[in-house]
Amino acid sequence: MAIIESMVPAVEVYSIDEAFADL
């Protein structure tokens, strides 16, 4: 999860699932 937060700062705006799917 930490890696996702570092690579996707938009994780705050989008859900974690959204950010994960975005990758």
MARBA-3410 file (N, C-alpha, C, O; in Angstrom, 1 decimal):
23
0.8,-1.2,0.0,0.0,0.0,0.0,0.9,1.3,0.0,0.5,2.2,-0.7 ~ 2.0,1.2,0.7,2.8,2.4,0.8,3.4,2.7,-0.5,3.5,3.9,-0.9 ~ 3.7,1.7,-1.3,4.3,2.0,-2.7,3.2,2.6,-3.5,3.6,3.6,-4.3 ~ 2.0,2.2,-3.4,0.9,2.8,-4.2,0.8,4.3,-3.9,0.6,5.1,-4.7 ~ 0.8,4.6,-2.6,0.6,5.9,-2.1,1.8,6.8,-2.6,1.6,8.0,-2.9
3.0,6.2,-2.7,4.1,7.0,-3.1,4.1,7.3,-4.6,4.4,8.4,-5.1 ~ 3.6,6.3,-5.4,3.5,6.4,-6.8,2.3,7.2,-7.3,2.2,7.9,-8.3 ~ 1.2,7.0,-6.5,-0.1,7.6,-6.9,-0.5,8.6,-5.8,-1.2,8.1,-4.8 ~ -0.1,9.8,-5.8,-0.6,10.8,-4.8,-2.1,11.0,-4.9,-2.6,11.5,-3.9 ~ -2.7,10.7,-6.0,-4.1,10.9,-6.1,-4.9,9.9,-5.3,-6.1,9.9,-5.3
-4.2,9.0,-4.6,-4.9,8.0,-3.8,-5.8,8.6,-2.8,-6.7,8.0,-2.3 ~ -5.5,9.8,-2.4,-6.3,10.6,-1.4,-7.6,10.9,-2.1,-8.7,10.9,-1.4 ~ -7.6,11.2,-3.4,-8.8,11.6,-4.1,-9.6,10.4,-4.5,-10.8,10.3,-4.3 ~ -8.9,9.4,-5.1,-9.6,8.2,-5.5,-9.4,7.1,-4.4,-8.5,7.2,-3.6 ~ -10.3,6.1,-4.5,-10.2,5.0,-3.5,-9.0,4.2,-3.8,-8.4,4.3,-4.9
-8.5,3.4,-2.9,-7.3,2.6,-3.0,-7.5,1.7,-4.2,-6.6,1.4,-5.0 ~ -8.7,1.1,-4.3,-9.0,0.2,-5.4,-8.9,0.9,-6.8,-8.4,0.4,-7.7 ~ -9.4,2.2,-6.8,-9.3,3.0,-8.0,-7.9,3.2,-8.4,-7.5,3.0,-9.6 ~ -7.0,3.6,-7.5,-5.6,3.8,-7.7,-4.9,2.6,-8.2,-4.1,2.6,-9.1 ~ -5.3,1.4,-7.5,-4.7,0.2,-7.9,-5.0,-0.2,-9.3,-4.2,-0.7,-10.0
-6.3,0.0,-9.6,-6.8,-0.4,-11.0,-6.1,0.6,-12.0,-5.9,0.2,-13.2 ~ -5.9,1.8,-11.6,-5.3,2.8,-12.5,-3.9,2.4,-12.9,-3.5,2.6,-14.1 ~ -3.2,1.7,-12.0,-1.9,1.2,-12.4,-2.0,0.0,-13.3,-1.0,-0.6,-13.7
END
